[in-house]
Amino acid sequence: MNGLINVDKPKGYTSFDVIRKLKKILNMKKIGHTGTLDPLATGVLVICLGRATKLANVIEAKGKTYIANFILGSKTDTYDIEGEVIDRSDVKVTSEEIKNVLSKFRGEIKQVPPMYSALKVNGKRLYELAREGIVIERKSRDVVISKLELIEFNEKTQIGKLYCEVSKGTYIRHMNGLRRTQVGEYLVEDGFTIEQMEEMGENGDLTFVTSVEDSFDFEKIEIKNEKQIKLFLNGNTTDIGSM
């Protein structure tokens, strides 16, 4: 089977947990994902099946959007709510102060990948090193924050929510909840949950798998003759008419 699946990943699952589930549902081995989501995060995780795994890098490079929840007043060693609190502050801020700070992070910025991330260094993931108490130097990377807006904020509880549109490789941390709502043209409202796919699979319904051809919004073309077919298959340019 070849194709792609827009999965609405649940909280508590790693990206590899989703793949393991799908291997069982589809009874196939060649499955890959297109960008790691932490167990804490939910939302769009595009899965590639069979020959479509060759498209993983293409999809991973697409822009992404998130809804990020936060609580001000404490800092953890993992930069999210699941870590150990290492610092606290009683300072209260206003909505306007947050909006002013957010403006500094929009556009092209340099970002250092956090130690608690799936990025590999010398064959080992950073979070594995972090769990061993090892901290290594990480090079900053260029990322683009297209949009970063404060959706809501309670000045009494210091609890809020952000809307983010970012480029590939952007890390969103210091959150107590994160939902990926879009990857390129893949929307979370079109995604399938694990439970939905399990039920559909049991009934022999695999319509949650989208064919490679239907996954991209490209103009369809027709190769007209054998000469053009030969040129096309050999990677040469050819005069192909639109359908």
HELIX and SHEET records of a PDB file:
HELIX    1   1 SER A   15  LEU A   26  1                                  12    
HELIX    2   2 GLY A   50  LEU A   55  5                                   6    
HELIX    3   3 ALA A   56  GLU A   60  1                                   5    
HELIX    4   4 SER A   95  LEU A  102  1                                   8    
HELIX    5   5 SER A  103  PHE A  105  5                                   3    
HELIX    6   6 LEU A  126  ARG A  131  1                                   6    
HELIX    7   7 VAL A  188  ASP A  190  5                                   3    
HELIX    8   8 ILE A  194  GLU A  202  1                                   9    
HELIX    9   9 GLU A  213  SER A  215  5                                   3    
HELIX   10  10 GLU A  226  LEU A  233  1                                   8    
SHEET    1   A 3 GLY A   3  LYS A   9  0                                        
SHEET    2   A 3 THR A  42  LEU A  49 -1                                        
SHEET    3   A 3 ILE A  31  HIS A  33 -1                                        
SHEET    1   B 7 GLY A   3  LYS A   9  0                                        
SHEET    2   B 7 THR A  42  LEU A  49 -1                                        
SHEET    3   B 7 GLY A 177  VAL A 183  1                                        
SHEET    4   B 7 LYS A  64  ILE A  71 -1                                        
SHEET    5   B 7 ILE A 159  VAL A 166 -1                                        
SHEET    6   B 7 ARG A 141  ASN A 154 -1                                        
SHEET    7   B 7 GLY A 107  GLN A 111 -1                                        
SHEET    1   C 4 GLY A   3  LYS A   9  0                                        
SHEET    2   C 4 THR A  42  LEU A  49 -1                                        
SHEET    3   C 4 GLY A 177  VAL A 183  1                                        
SHEET    4   C 4 TYR A 186  LEU A 187 -1                                        
SHEET    1   D 2 SER A  74  THR A  76  0                                        
SHEET    2   D 2 VAL A  85  ARG A  88 -1                                        
SHEET    1   E 2 LYS A 120  VAL A 121  0                                        
SHEET    2   E 2 LYS A 124  ARG A 125 -1                                        
SHEET    1   F 2 ILE A 221  GLU A 222  0                                        
SHEET    2   F 2 GLY A 241  SER A 242 -1                                        
END                                                                             
